[in-house]
Amino acid sequence: MRIFGERLKEIRKDHGHTQSDLASHLGFSVSTVRKWEQGLAEPDLNTLKRICTLYSVSSDFLLALTNLDPLIYEDRFEKLSPEDKSALSLFEKFLSSDK
């Protein structure tokens, strides 16, 4: 569960939150959040869902079932020009078409 802690820390910092901010938002102590980030403990399922909702991240990413961070890709997509968005849409259609 070490990767979970590393990813939680990274996402928390990306949002400008301290361990204290996250602990306060979720109703836990700072030491609990610290243990999660150090891989010494893990949140229960309900808390995991709340973290995912708070940070708009998938549990698959936090649990290292995928390496695709949706926030990174969402930000990149928003920065694309209208022409690039159109080209990407055409490429997605190509990939999903039956051959």
C-alpha positions as CSV (number, residue, x, y, z in Angstrom):
1,M,0.0,0.0,0.0
2,R,3.1,2.2,-0.1
3,I,2.2,3.5,-3.6
4,F,-1.2,4.6,-2.3
5,G,0.5,6.8,0.3
6,E,2.9,8.3,-2.3
7,R,0.0,9.0,-4.7
8,L,-2.2,10.5,-1.9
9,K,0.6,12.8,-0.9
10,E,1.3,13.9,-4.4
11,I,-2.4,14.6,-5.1
12,R,-2.9,16.3,-1.8
13,K,0.0,18.6,-2.5
14,D,-1.2,19.2,-6.1
15,H,-4.3,20.7,-4.6
16,G,-2.4,22.8,-2.2
17,H,-3.5,20.9,0.9
18,T,-1.5,20.1,4.0
19,Q,-1.9,16.9,5.9
20,S,-3.9,18.9,8.4
21,D,-6.2,20.2,5.7
22,L,-7.0,16.7,4.5
23,A,-7.4,15.4,8.1
24,S,-9.8,18.2,8.9
25,H,-11.8,17.7,5.8
26,L,-12.2,14.0,6.4
27,G,-12.6,14.1,10.2
28,F,-9.4,12.3,11.0
29,S,-6.2,13.2,12.9
30,V,-3.1,14.4,11.2
31,S,-1.3,11.3,12.4
32,T,-3.8,9.1,10.6
33,V,-3.2,10.9,7.3
34,R,0.6,10.7,8.0
35,K,0.3,6.9,8.5
36,W,-1.6,6.6,5.2
37,E,1.1,8.5,3.4
38,Q,3.9,6.5,5.0
39,G,2.2,3.2,4.1
40,L,1.7,2.3,7.8
41,A,-2.1,2.2,7.5
42,E,-4.8,2.5,4.9
43,P,-8.2,4.2,4.9
44,D,-11.4,2.2,4.9
45,L,-13.5,1.9,1.7
46,N,-15.9,4.8,2.6
47,T,-12.9,7.1,3.3
48,L,-11.2,6.1,0.1
49,K,-14.4,7.1,-1.8
50,R,-14.4,10.4,0.0
51,I,-10.7,11.0,-0.9
52,C,-11.5,10.2,-4.6
53,T,-14.4,12.6,-4.6
54,L,-12.5,15.4,-2.9
55,Y,-9.6,15.2,-5.3
56,S,-11.5,14.0,-8.5
57,V,-9.2,11.0,-8.8
58,S,-10.1,7.4,-9.5
59,S,-9.5,4.7,-6.9
60,D,-7.7,2.7,-9.6
61,F,-5.1,5.4,-9.7
62,L,-4.7,5.8,-6.0
63,L,-4.5,2.0,-5.5
64,A,-2.0,1.7,-8.4
65,L,-4.3,-0.4,-10.6
66,T,-3.5,2.2,-13.3
67,N,-0.8,4.8,-13.8
68,L,-3.1,7.2,-15.6
69,D,-3.8,10.2,-13.4
70,P,-7.0,11.7,-14.7
71,L,-6.2,15.1,-13.4
72,I,-3.1,15.3,-15.6
73,Y,-4.9,14.3,-18.7
74,E,-7.9,16.5,-18.0
75,D,-5.6,19.5,-17.6
76,R,-3.7,18.6,-20.8
77,F,-7.0,18.2,-22.8
78,E,-8.2,21.6,-21.6
79,K,-5.0,23.3,-22.9
80,L,-5.4,21.9,-26.4
81,S,-6.4,24.1,-29.2
82,P,-9.8,23.6,-30.9
83,E,-8.0,22.1,-33.9
84,D,-6.1,19.6,-31.7
85,K,-9.3,18.6,-29.8
86,S,-10.9,17.9,-33.2
87,A,-8.0,15.9,-34.4
88,L,-8.0,13.9,-31.1
89,S,-11.7,13.2,-31.5
90,L,-11.2,11.9,-35.0
91,F,-8.3,9.7,-33.8
92,E,-10.5,8.3,-31.0
93,K,-13.3,7.5,-33.5
94,F,-10.7,5.7,-35.7
95,L,-9.4,3.6,-32.8
96,S,-12.9,2.6,-31.8
97,S,-14.2,1.8,-35.3
98,D,-14.6,-1.8,-36.5
99,K,-12.3,-2.9,-39.2
